[in-house]
Amino acid sequence: MIATRLRQVSLLVFAMLLSFIAFFQMFERTSGTFPAKFAGTLGVVGVLFLTLWGLLLKFQPYASQSILPCVLLLTSIGTMMIARIDDANGTDVAFRQLIWLCVALVLTMLLVVFLQDYRVLRRFSYVSMVVGLALLLSPMIPGIGREIGGARIWVGFGSHTFQPGEFSKLFLAFFFAAYLFDHRDQLAVGGRKALGIRLPRIKDMGPIIVVWLASMGVLVIQHDLGTSLMFFAMFVSMLYVATGRKSWVAIGFLAFAAGSFVASRLFAHVGYRVQAWLHPLDPAVYNQYPGGSSQLVKGLFGMASGGLLGTGIGQGHPSLTPLANSDFIYSSLGEELGLTGLLAILVLYVLIIASGLSTAMRIKDGFGKLLASGLVFTMAFQVFTVVGGITLVIPLTGLTLPYMAAGGSSLIANFVLAGLLIVISNAANKPEPDTVSDTFRYEALAALREHELVDGGQRQERGQRRGQGRAQRRRPNGRRGLGRRKGKGATA
C-alpha cells in the first residue's frame, strides 16, 4: 500500500516539477527574472494541490489518481501561456488566473470532504433544473447581463464579469442524470423501424424536443452557438447511455443540424461563423466586419509557424492573434510548443476522459453511471468544439478550452467537474463491502457443527436399530430351521 501511495504522489510531484520548469523557462526568456509575486503564488498553489491529494487519501481513498496530475499539468501550461501573453501585451491576467485557481482548489477540497455520497444529488433533481435554467438565462436580465464579442453570455457586477453557463452545465447534468435514470425504461422502448433503425415512440420524444427548443433558444437569444451545441450534445449522449438506442443519437444529430442550418439562414451572427469556416482565406470574408475570419486565419498561421516542435517557450509571437489567452489559447500553444506539444495536451485530455468513462463503466449505480458519462461527454464535446473550430473542422463556437483558457468561472466550474468525477470514481473503485460479520461466521460454524453432530447421532441410532432388526430376524429363522431338521430326523 505504501509503495502504491509513493507512486501516486510521485506522479503529482513530477507534474509539479514540469510546471515549474515551464514557468522558469518562460520568465527567463521574456523578462530575465522570476517575479516574486508569481513565485509566492505558485508556491501556494503547489501546497494546495498537495493538500488536495492528502484529503483524497483520507476521504476518497479509492478515487482515480490519474485525473489530478493531468488537471495540474493542463492548468499550469495554460497559465504559463497566459503569463507569456501578458508580458507581450502589458496585462496582468495570469496573476488573477492563479488567484482563481486557488479558489477552485479550495472549493474542490470542500467537495471532496463533504460529498461522501454523490447520490444525494439525485434528491435535488428538479431544484438543479431550476437553478441550471436560471443561470443559463440570467444574462438576459436587463442591468446585469453583458454582451461581449457579440454573445450575451456574461453577467457583470461592476468591473467583474462571470459566465453563468459554465455552472449551469453542472446543474443540468444533475437533472438529466436523475430524469433519465427514472424514465430510462420508457425511453428504451422502441417504436416503428425505418431504414434499419428502430425509432422511438412519438410520445417519448417530448424530452428531446424540449431540450432542442432550449438549445435553439440559447442560439437565437444569446447568439451562442457553442453553449447550445454543448447542452444538446450532453443530453443526447446521456440519453444514449441510458437507453442504448442509436436512434436517439441519429434523431438528435439531425435535429440540431436542421436547427443550425435554419439559424444560419435567419440570423446573421450564425451565418458569419459558417462563412468564416467555409471561406476563411477569401479577402471579402477576411476583411468583413463584423464576423470576419481575420482572427481565425491569424490563429491558423500562428499554429503553422510553430511547426513540429514549436518556436520554443517565450520565443514566439502569440499576442498577434486576437483573444490569444482565451478563445485562441490553443493556437498560442501550438506556435510555441508545436504539433508535438498540442498532441501532448490532447493526450492529457484523453486521459481524463478515459478515466471518467472507465468510472462510468465500472460503477453499478445507474445514476452515477449517467452522471459520470454526462460530465465526461460535456468535457469531451467542449474540447472537440474548441479544437475543431480553431483547426477548421467545424465552425468556430466561442467556447473556452477547459483548465487552460483565461477566465475564473470556466476554471472553477471545470475543477468542480473534475472533483465530481473523482468522487464518483471512489465509489466505482471501492471494493464490495464484506456483509458477513465474524459473529455471523462463528454462529454459522457452530450451527454447522451441531447439525453434523445431530446427523451423526441420528445415523448411529439408525445403524443400531438396523442391527437389532437383523438380529431379531435371524433368531426366528434359526429356530424354524432347527425344527425342520429335527422333524426330518424323527420322520426318518
C-alpha positions as CSV (number, residue, x, y, z in Angstrom):
1,M,0.0,0.0,0.0
2,I,2.8,2.4,0.9
3,A,4.6,1.7,-2.5
4,T,1.3,2.5,-4.3
5,R,0.9,5.8,-2.5
6,L,4.5,6.7,-3.2
7,R,4.0,6.0,-6.9
8,Q,0.8,8.2,-6.9
9,V,2.4,11.1,-5.2
10,S,5.5,10.9,-7.4
11,L,3.2,11.3,-10.4
12,L,1.8,14.5,-8.9
13,V,5.3,15.8,-7.9
14,F,6.5,15.1,-11.4
15,A,3.7,17.2,-12.9
16,M,4.5,20.0,-10.5
17,L,8.2,19.8,-11.5
18,L,7.3,20.1,-15.2
19,S,5.1,23.1,-14.4
20,F,7.9,24.8,-12.6
21,I,10.3,24.2,-15.4
22,A,7.9,25.7,-17.9
23,F,7.3,28.8,-15.8
24,F,11.0,29.2,-15.1
25,Q,11.9,28.9,-18.8
26,M,9.2,31.3,-19.9
27,F,10.2,34.1,-17.4
28,E,13.9,33.7,-18.0
29,R,13.4,34.1,-21.8
30,T,10.9,37.0,-21.6
31,S,11.9,39.1,-18.6
32,G,15.1,37.6,-17.4
33,T,13.9,37.1,-13.9
34,F,11.3,35.1,-11.9
35,P,8.8,37.7,-10.5
36,A,8.5,37.3,-6.7
37,K,4.7,37.6,-6.7
38,F,4.5,34.6,-9.1
39,A,7.0,32.6,-7.1
40,G,4.9,33.0,-3.9
41,T,1.6,32.4,-5.6
42,L,2.9,29.3,-7.4
43,G,4.2,28.0,-4.1
44,V,0.7,28.4,-2.5
45,V,-0.9,26.6,-5.5
46,G,1.6,23.7,-5.1
47,V,0.8,23.4,-1.4
48,L,-3.0,23.4,-2.2
49,F,-2.5,20.7,-4.8
50,L,-0.6,18.5,-2.3
51,T,-3.3,19.3,0.4
52,L,-6.0,18.2,-2.0
53,W,-4.1,15.0,-2.7
54,G,-3.9,14.3,1.0
55,L,-7.6,14.9,1.5
56,L,-8.3,12.5,-1.3
57,L,-6.3,9.8,0.5
58,K,-8.3,10.4,3.7
59,F,-11.8,10.9,2.4
60,Q,-11.7,9.3,-1.1
61,P,-9.1,6.6,-0.8
62,Y,-10.2,4.6,-3.8
63,A,-10.5,7.6,-6.2
64,S,-8.8,7.7,-9.5
65,Q,-5.2,9.1,-9.2
66,S,-4.8,10.0,-12.8
67,I,-7.2,12.9,-13.0
68,L,-5.5,15.3,-10.6
69,P,-2.0,15.3,-12.2
70,C,-3.5,15.8,-15.7
71,V,-5.6,18.7,-14.5
72,L,-2.5,20.2,-12.8
73,L,-0.5,20.0,-16.0
74,L,-3.2,21.4,-18.2
75,T,-3.8,24.3,-15.8
76,S,-0.1,25.2,-15.4
77,I,0.5,25.1,-19.1
78,G,-2.4,27.3,-19.8
79,T,-1.5,29.8,-17.0
80,M,2.1,29.8,-18.2
81,M,0.9,30.8,-21.7
82,I,-1.4,33.5,-20.3
83,A,1.6,34.9,-18.4
84,R,3.6,34.8,-21.7
85,I,0.9,36.8,-23.5
86,D,0.7,39.2,-20.5
87,D,4.4,40.0,-21.0
88,A,3.8,40.9,-24.6
89,N,0.6,42.9,-24.1
90,G,1.5,44.5,-20.7
91,T,-1.6,43.0,-19.0
92,D,-1.9,41.1,-15.7
93,V,-4.4,38.3,-16.5
94,A,-2.2,35.4,-15.3
95,F,-1.9,36.5,-11.7
96,R,-5.7,36.8,-11.5
97,Q,-5.9,33.4,-13.0
98,L,-3.7,32.0,-10.2
99,I,-6.0,33.6,-7.6
100,W,-9.0,32.0,-9.3
101,L,-7.0,28.7,-9.3
102,C,-6.6,28.9,-5.5
103,V,-10.4,29.5,-5.1
104,A,-11.1,26.5,-7.4
105,L,-8.8,24.2,-5.4
106,V,-10.4,25.2,-2.1
107,L,-13.9,24.5,-3.5
108,T,-12.7,21.2,-4.8
109,M,-11.3,20.3,-1.3
110,L,-14.7,21.1,0.2
111,L,-16.4,18.9,-2.4
112,V,-14.1,16.0,-1.7
113,V,-14.5,16.3,2.1
114,F,-18.3,16.8,2.4
115,L,-19.7,15.0,-0.6
116,Q,-19.1,11.5,0.6
117,D,-22.1,10.1,-1.3
118,Y,-22.8,11.6,-4.7
119,R,-26.2,10.0,-4.8
120,V,-27.5,12.8,-2.6
121,L,-27.6,15.0,-5.7
122,R,-30.4,12.9,-7.1
123,R,-32.7,14.2,-4.4
124,F,-32.5,17.7,-5.8
125,S,-33.1,16.9,-9.5
126,Y,-35.8,19.4,-10.2
127,V,-34.1,22.0,-8.0
128,S,-31.0,21.5,-10.1
129,M,-33.1,22.0,-13.3
130,V,-34.5,25.3,-12.0
131,V,-31.0,26.6,-10.9
132,G,-29.4,25.5,-14.2
133,L,-32.1,27.2,-16.3
134,A,-31.9,30.3,-14.1
135,L,-28.1,30.5,-14.6
136,L,-28.4,29.9,-18.3
137,L,-30.9,32.6,-18.8
138,S,-29.5,35.1,-16.3
139,P,-27.5,37.0,-19.0
140,M,-30.8,38.1,-20.5
141,I,-31.8,40.1,-17.3
142,P,-31.5,43.8,-18.0
143,G,-28.9,45.6,-16.0
144,I,-26.6,42.6,-15.1
145,G,-26.4,40.9,-18.5
146,R,-23.4,41.8,-20.6
147,E,-22.8,41.3,-24.3
148,I,-19.1,40.6,-25.1
149,G,-17.9,39.7,-28.6
150,G,-21.4,39.5,-30.0
151,A,-22.6,36.9,-27.5
152,R,-24.8,37.8,-24.5
153,I,-23.5,35.1,-22.1
154,W,-22.0,37.2,-19.4
155,V,-23.2,38.6,-16.1
156,G,-21.5,41.6,-14.7
157,F,-21.3,43.3,-11.3
158,G,-19.3,46.5,-11.6
159,S,-16.0,45.7,-13.3
160,H,-16.2,42.0,-12.6
161,T,-17.9,39.5,-15.0
162,F,-18.5,35.8,-15.0
163,Q,-20.1,33.3,-17.3
164,P,-23.0,31.5,-15.6
165,G,-23.3,29.0,-18.4
166,E,-20.2,27.2,-17.1
167,F,-22.0,26.4,-13.9
168,S,-25.4,25.7,-15.5
169,K,-23.9,22.7,-17.3
170,L,-23.2,21.1,-13.9
171,F,-26.7,21.6,-12.6
172,L,-28.3,20.5,-15.8
173,A,-26.1,17.4,-15.8
174,F,-27.5,16.5,-12.3
175,F,-31.1,16.9,-13.6
176,F,-30.5,15.0,-16.8
177,A,-28.9,12.1,-14.9
178,A,-31.8,11.9,-12.4
179,Y,-34.5,12.3,-15.1
180,L,-33.1,9.7,-17.4
181,F,-32.4,7.2,-14.6
182,D,-36.1,7.5,-13.5
183,H,-37.5,7.2,-17.1
184,R,-35.0,5.0,-18.9
185,D,-37.4,2.1,-19.3
186,Q,-40.0,4.2,-21.1
187,L,-37.3,5.9,-23.3
188,A,-35.8,2.5,-24.2
189,V,-39.0,1.1,-25.7
190,G,-38.8,1.2,-29.4
191,G,-41.4,2.1,-32.0
192,R,-41.5,1.6,-35.7
193,K,-38.5,0.6,-37.7
194,A,-37.2,2.8,-40.6
195,L,-34.1,2.5,-42.7
196,G,-32.8,-0.3,-40.4
197,I,-33.2,1.9,-37.2
198,R,-35.9,1.4,-34.7
199,L,-37.3,4.8,-33.9
200,P,-38.6,5.8,-30.5
201,R,-42.2,6.3,-29.9
202,I,-43.7,9.7,-30.6
203,K,-44.9,10.1,-27.0
204,D,-41.4,9.5,-25.7
205,M,-39.8,12.3,-27.8
206,G,-41.0,15.1,-25.5
207,P,-37.7,15.4,-23.6
208,I,-35.5,15.7,-26.6
209,I,-37.9,18.2,-28.2
210,V,-37.8,20.4,-25.1
211,V,-34.0,20.3,-24.9
212,W,-33.8,21.0,-28.6
213,L,-36.0,24.1,-28.2
214,A,-34.0,25.3,-25.3
215,S,-30.7,24.9,-27.2
216,M,-32.2,26.8,-30.2
217,G,-33.4,29.4,-27.8
218,V,-29.8,29.9,-26.5
219,L,-28.6,30.0,-30.0
220,V,-31.1,32.6,-31.1
221,I,-31.4,34.8,-28.0
222,Q,-27.9,34.8,-26.6
223,H,-26.1,34.4,-30.0
224,D,-24.1,31.5,-28.5
225,L,-23.6,28.5,-30.9
226,G,-21.1,26.8,-28.6
227,T,-23.2,26.6,-25.5
228,S,-26.3,25.4,-27.3
229,L,-24.3,22.7,-29.0
230,M,-22.7,21.6,-25.7
231,F,-26.0,21.3,-23.8
232,F,-27.8,19.5,-26.6
233,A,-24.9,17.1,-27.2
234,M,-24.6,16.4,-23.4
235,F,-28.3,15.4,-23.2
236,V,-28.3,13.3,-26.3
237,S,-25.2,11.4,-25.2
238,M,-26.7,10.7,-21.8
239,L,-29.9,9.6,-23.5
240,Y,-27.9,7.1,-25.5
241,V,-26.1,5.8,-22.3
242,A,-29.5,5.4,-20.6
243,T,-31.3,3.6,-23.4
244,G,-28.6,2.1,-25.6
245,R,-30.6,3.1,-28.7
246,K,-28.7,4.6,-31.7
247,S,-31.9,6.1,-33.0
248,W,-31.7,8.8,-30.3
249,V,-28.3,9.8,-31.5
250,A,-29.4,10.0,-35.1
251,I,-32.5,12.0,-34.3
252,G,-30.5,14.4,-32.1
253,F,-27.9,15.0,-34.7
254,L,-30.4,15.6,-37.5
255,A,-32.5,17.9,-35.3
256,F,-29.5,20.0,-34.3
257,A,-28.2,20.1,-37.9
258,A,-31.6,21.2,-39.2
259,G,-31.9,23.9,-36.4
260,S,-28.4,25.2,-37.1
261,F,-29.0,25.3,-40.9
262,V,-32.2,27.3,-40.4
263,A,-30.4,29.6,-37.8
264,S,-27.6,30.3,-40.3
265,R,-30.1,31.5,-42.8
266,L,-32.2,33.6,-40.4
267,F,-29.6,35.1,-38.0
268,A,-26.5,37.0,-39.2
269,H,-24.2,36.0,-36.4
270,V,-24.5,32.3,-37.2
271,G,-24.1,32.9,-40.9
272,Y,-20.9,34.8,-40.3
273,R,-19.4,31.8,-38.4
274,V,-20.4,29.5,-41.3
275,Q,-18.9,31.8,-43.9
276,A,-15.6,32.2,-42.0
277,W,-15.5,28.4,-41.7
278,L,-16.1,27.7,-45.4
279,H,-14.1,30.6,-46.9
280,P,-11.5,31.8,-44.3
281,L,-9.0,33.0,-46.9
282,D,-11.4,34.9,-49.1
283,P,-10.4,38.6,-48.9
284,A,-14.1,39.7,-48.7
285,V,-14.7,37.3,-45.7
286,Y,-11.3,38.1,-44.1
287,N,-12.0,41.9,-44.0
288,Q,-15.7,41.6,-43.3
289,Y,-16.9,43.4,-40.1
290,P,-18.5,42.1,-38.1
291,G,-18.0,38.4,-38.5
292,G,-14.7,38.3,-40.5
293,S,-12.3,35.5,-40.5
294,S,-9.2,37.5,-39.6
295,Q,-8.7,36.1,-36.1
296,L,-9.3,32.6,-37.3
297,V,-6.7,33.0,-40.1
298,K,-4.2,34.5,-37.7
299,G,-4.6,31.6,-35.3
300,L,-4.0,29.2,-38.2
301,F,-0.9,30.9,-39.3
302,G,0.3,31.1,-35.7
303,M,0.0,27.3,-35.3
304,A,1.6,26.8,-38.8
305,S,4.7,28.8,-37.7
306,G,5.2,26.5,-34.8
307,G,5.9,23.5,-37.0
308,L,6.6,20.1,-35.4
309,L,8.5,21.2,-32.3
310,G,7.4,24.9,-32.0
311,T,9.4,28.0,-31.7
312,G,10.1,27.4,-28.0
313,I,8.5,28.8,-24.9
314,G,8.8,32.6,-24.8
315,Q,10.2,32.8,-28.4
316,G,7.0,33.1,-30.5
317,H,4.5,35.9,-31.1
318,P,1.2,34.5,-29.8
319,S,0.0,38.0,-28.9
320,L,-0.6,38.8,-32.6
321,T,-3.7,36.6,-32.5
322,P,-6.8,38.2,-31.1
323,L,-8.2,36.6,-27.9
324,A,-4.9,34.7,-27.7
325,N,-5.3,33.9,-24.0
326,S,-8.9,32.8,-24.1
327,D,-10.7,31.6,-27.2
328,F,-7.4,31.0,-29.2
329,I,-5.1,29.8,-26.5
330,Y,-4.8,26.5,-28.4
331,S,-3.3,28.4,-31.3
332,S,-0.9,30.3,-29.0
333,L,0.3,27.0,-27.5
334,G,0.7,25.5,-31.0
335,E,3.1,28.3,-32.0
336,E,5.5,27.9,-29.1
337,L,5.1,24.1,-28.4
338,G,4.5,22.9,-31.9
339,L,2.4,20.0,-33.1
340,T,4.1,17.7,-30.6
341,G,3.0,19.9,-27.7
342,L,-0.5,20.2,-29.0
343,L,-0.7,16.4,-29.3
344,A,0.6,16.0,-25.7
345,I,-2.1,18.4,-24.5
346,L,-4.8,16.3,-26.3
347,V,-3.3,13.2,-24.6
348,L,-3.8,14.8,-21.2
349,Y,-7.5,15.5,-22.1
350,V,-7.9,11.9,-23.4
351,L,-6.5,10.5,-20.1
352,I,-9.1,12.5,-18.1
353,I,-11.9,11.4,-20.4
354,A,-10.8,7.8,-20.4
355,S,-10.6,7.8,-16.6
356,G,-14.2,9.2,-16.5
357,L,-15.5,6.7,-19.0
358,S,-13.8,3.8,-17.1
359,T,-15.6,5.1,-13.9
360,A,-18.9,5.2,-15.7
361,M,-18.5,1.6,-16.9
362,R,-17.4,0.2,-13.6
363,I,-19.9,1.8,-11.3
364,K,-23.1,-0.2,-10.7
365,D,-25.3,2.6,-9.7
366,G,-27.4,3.8,-12.6
367,F,-27.5,7.5,-11.5
368,G,-23.7,7.5,-11.0
369,K,-23.2,5.9,-14.4
370,L,-25.3,8.6,-16.2
371,L,-23.8,11.5,-14.2
372,A,-20.2,10.4,-14.8
373,S,-20.8,9.8,-18.5
374,G,-22.6,13.2,-18.8
375,L,-19.8,15.1,-17.2
376,V,-17.2,13.3,-19.3
377,F,-19.1,13.9,-22.6
378,T,-19.5,17.5,-21.7
379,M,-15.8,18.0,-21.3
380,A,-15.1,15.9,-24.5
381,F,-17.5,18.0,-26.6
382,Q,-16.1,21.2,-25.2
383,V,-12.6,20.2,-26.1
384,F,-13.7,19.0,-29.5
385,T,-15.6,22.2,-30.4
386,V,-12.8,24.4,-29.4
387,V,-10.0,22.5,-31.1
388,G,-12.3,21.7,-34.1
389,G,-13.2,25.3,-34.5
390,I,-9.6,26.6,-34.4
391,T,-8.5,23.9,-36.9
392,L,-11.5,24.4,-39.3
393,V,-13.0,21.1,-38.6
394,I,-16.3,22.8,-37.6
395,P,-17.4,26.4,-37.4
396,L,-15.9,28.4,-34.6
397,T,-18.2,28.2,-31.5
398,G,-16.7,30.6,-28.9
399,L,-16.3,28.1,-26.1
400,T,-13.2,28.1,-23.9
401,L,-10.7,25.3,-23.5
402,P,-11.2,23.6,-20.1
403,Y,-8.4,24.4,-17.5
404,M,-6.3,26.4,-19.9
405,A,-8.2,29.5,-21.2
406,A,-8.3,32.6,-19.1
407,G,-11.4,33.1,-17.0
408,G,-12.3,32.3,-13.4
409,S,-15.8,31.0,-14.0
410,S,-14.6,28.4,-16.5
411,L,-11.7,27.4,-14.3
412,I,-13.8,26.9,-11.2
413,A,-16.6,25.1,-13.0
414,N,-14.2,22.6,-14.6
415,F,-12.4,22.0,-11.3
416,V,-15.7,21.1,-9.7
417,L,-16.4,18.8,-12.6
418,A,-13.1,17.1,-12.0
419,G,-13.9,16.8,-8.3
420,L,-17.2,15.2,-9.1
421,L,-15.5,12.6,-11.3
422,I,-13.0,11.9,-8.5
423,V,-15.8,11.3,-6.0
424,I,-17.7,9.0,-8.4
425,S,-14.5,7.1,-9.2
426,N,-14.0,6.5,-5.5
427,A,-17.5,4.8,-5.3
428,A,-16.7,2.8,-8.5
429,N,-13.3,1.5,-7.3
430,K,-14.4,0.8,-3.7
431,P,-14.3,-3.0,-3.0
432,E,-17.5,-4.7,-2.2
433,P,-18.3,-4.5,1.5
434,D,-18.0,-7.7,3.5
435,T,-21.6,-8.1,4.7
436,V,-20.8,-11.3,6.7
437,S,-19.6,-10.4,10.1
438,D,-17.3,-12.5,12.3
439,T,-20.1,-13.2,14.8
440,F,-22.3,-14.5,12.0
441,R,-19.5,-16.7,10.8
442,Y,-19.0,-18.1,14.3
443,E,-22.7,-18.8,14.7
444,A,-22.9,-20.4,11.3
445,L,-19.9,-22.7,12.0
446,A,-21.4,-23.6,15.4
447,A,-24.7,-24.4,13.8
448,L,-23.0,-26.5,11.2
449,R,-21.1,-28.5,13.8
450,E,-24.2,-29.1,15.8
451,H,-26.0,-30.2,12.6
452,E,-23.2,-32.6,11.8
453,L,-23.3,-34.0,15.4
454,V,-27.1,-34.4,15.2
455,D,-26.8,-36.1,11.8
456,G,-24.0,-38.3,13.1
457,G,-26.1,-39.3,16.2
458,Q,-29.1,-40.0,14.0
459,R,-27.0,-42.1,11.6
460,Q,-25.6,-44.1,14.6
461,E,-29.0,-44.6,16.1
462,R,-30.4,-45.8,12.7
463,G,-27.5,-48.1,12.4
464,Q,-28.1,-49.6,15.8
465,R,-31.8,-50.1,15.0
466,R,-30.9,-51.9,11.7
467,G,-28.5,-54.2,13.6
468,Q,-31.1,-55.0,16.2
469,G,-33.7,-55.7,13.4
470,R,-31.3,-58.1,11.6
471,A,-30.6,-59.9,14.8
472,Q,-34.3,-60.4,15.6
473,R,-34.9,-61.7,12.1
474,R,-32.1,-64.2,12.4
475,R,-33.3,-65.8,15.6
476,P,-36.8,-66.9,14.4
477,N,-35.2,-68.2,11.2
478,G,-32.8,-70.3,13.2
479,R,-35.5,-71.9,15.3
480,R,-37.5,-72.8,12.2
481,G,-34.5,-74.3,10.6
482,L,-33.7,-76.4,13.6
483,G,-37.3,-77.7,13.9
484,R,-37.3,-78.7,10.3
485,R,-34.1,-80.7,10.8
486,K,-35.4,-82.3,13.9
487,G,-38.7,-83.2,12.2
488,K,-36.9,-84.7,9.3
489,G,-34.7,-86.8,11.6
490,A,-37.7,-88.0,13.6
491,T,-39.5,-88.9,10.5
492,A,-36.6,-90.9,9.2
